[in-house]
Amino acid sequence: MTTPTPYPAVIIQKPQKTAIPLVVSSPHSGQKYFQDFLQSSRLSLWELQQTEDRFVDQLFGCVPVTGGALLSTEFPRIWCDVNRDCRELDSGMFKPPLPPSGLLQTSKVRAGFGVIPRCATQGRPIYTHCLPLDEVQRRLVTSWVPYHEALHNLLREMKEQFGSVILLEAHSMPRLHQAKSCDMVLGDLHGKSCSPALTDFVEQYLSGQGYAVRRNVPYAGGYITRHYGRPSDGIHVLQLEICRSRYLNPATLQPSRGFEQVKADMEGLVRELADFVCHSFEAAEVEAAE
């Protein structure tokens, strides 16, 4: 017998009147855990929480005030990852196994990071046993489906109202262990998911605030960026990865001293994007089309 969902899975924050065609999606910021999930996991709650994009939704709390929409989750990504195709399922996780037909055996699934993850970070198995088959429907119907219905509807409404819309796909990332420091990574599928003018604009703003910014390496964009990014149809999707060390205390998983500064800079980014989409975006698109 499945456990009913005791809380709303998807949070949609919209202004009374939409003023700018901007949606910020934070699909991995949920922090509420089902008790039966915790009991079935071999990992501690603290270990599970390492997979969250913790407080990213709070960094963008200004979006509805500015006139855009903010979409986030209460459920954690380790329970259901809405930044995966709903067919990215590991058949062997379930008893009886899922029929393989219709499933997508991607590299993410093979690594244990499908829409229902098998592993946490560093390949650590989550569960002590196979999951019952009805968990697939439970998680997709209560989490994946409503998130994508909400996102689809927000983008459709704004595109109908404004003619084009920007989706900023907000995430956090661990510190990258490479020679050159990196605070933010912008992913636009190497120029395929949004106008180059948008990526240029966001990179210039973040660099101007003192952040070290990279493009597409190692994060070019996940399922949401690939699925919704159609710049030729007026839907521009840009993924933003923020290094957690800039705003999060890794020991306590609470905001660090840098949290308010990053939040202020993200509020500045939203204000600049509001000006960009209202005054510059249409002109930039006309120029790009010529």
Rosetta blueprint (number, residue, H / E / L):
1 M L
2 T L
3 T L
4 P L
5 T L
6 P L
7 Y L
8 P L
9 A L
10 V E
11 I E
12 I E
13 Q E
14 K L
15 P L
16 Q L
17 K L
18 T L
19 A L
20 I L
21 P L
22 L E
23 V E
24 V E
25 S E
26 S E
27 P L
28 H L
29 S L
30 G L
31 Q L
32 K L
33 Y L
34 F L
35 Q H
36 D H
37 F H
38 L H
39 Q H
40 S H
41 S E
42 R L
43 L L
44 S L
45 L H
46 W H
47 E H
48 L H
49 Q H
50 Q L
51 T L
52 E L
53 D L
54 R L
55 F L
56 V H
57 D H
58 Q H
59 L H
60 F L
61 G L
62 C L
63 V H
64 P H
65 V H
66 T H
67 G L
68 G L
69 A E
70 L E
71 L E
72 S E
73 T E
74 E L
75 F L
76 P L
77 R L
78 I L
79 W L
80 C L
81 D L
82 V L
83 N L
84 R L
85 D L
86 C L
87 R L
88 E L
89 L L
90 D L
91 S H
92 G H
93 M H
94 F E
95 K E
96 P L
97 P L
98 L L
99 P L
100 P L
101 S L
102 G L
103 L L
104 L L
105 Q L
106 T L
107 S H
108 K H
109 V H
110 R H
111 A L
112 G L
113 F L
114 G L
115 V L
116 I L
117 P L
118 R L
119 C E
120 A L
121 T H
122 Q H
123 G H
124 R L
125 P E
126 I L
127 Y E
128 T L
129 H L
130 C L
131 L E
132 P E
133 L L
134 D H
135 E H
136 V H
137 Q H
138 R H
139 R H
140 L H
141 V H
142 T H
143 S H
144 W H
145 V H
146 P H
147 Y H
148 H H
149 E H
150 A H
151 L H
152 H H
153 N H
154 L H
155 L H
156 R H
157 E H
158 M H
159 K H
160 E H
161 Q H
162 F H
163 G L
164 S L
165 V E
166 I E
167 L E
168 L E
169 E E
170 A E
171 H E
172 S E
173 M E
174 P L
175 R L
176 L L
177 H L
178 Q L
179 A L
180 K L
181 S L
182 C L
183 D L
184 M E
185 V E
186 L E
187 G E
188 D L
189 L L
190 H L
191 G L
192 K L
193 S L
194 C L
195 S L
196 P H
197 A H
198 L H
199 T H
200 D H
201 F H
202 V H
203 E H
204 Q H
205 Y H
206 L H
207 S H
208 G H
209 Q L
210 G L
211 Y L
212 A L
213 V E
214 R E
215 R E
216 N L
217 V L
218 P L
219 Y L
220 A L
221 G L
222 G L
223 Y H
224 I H
225 T H
226 R H
227 H H
228 Y H
229 G L
230 R E
231 P H
232 S H
233 D H
234 G L
235 I E
236 H E
237 V E
238 L E
239 Q E
240 L E
241 E E
242 I E
243 C E
244 R H
245 S H
246 R H
247 Y L
248 L E
249 N E
250 P L
251 A L
252 T L
253 L L
254 Q E
255 P E
256 S L
257 R L
258 G L
259 F H
260 E H
261 Q H
262 V H
263 K H
264 A H
265 D H
266 M H
267 E H
268 G H
269 L H
270 V H
271 R H
272 E H
273 L H
274 A H
275 D H
276 F H
277 V H
278 C H
279 H H
280 S H
281 F H
282 E H
283 A H
284 A H
285 E H
286 V H
287 E H
288 A H
289 A H
290 E L
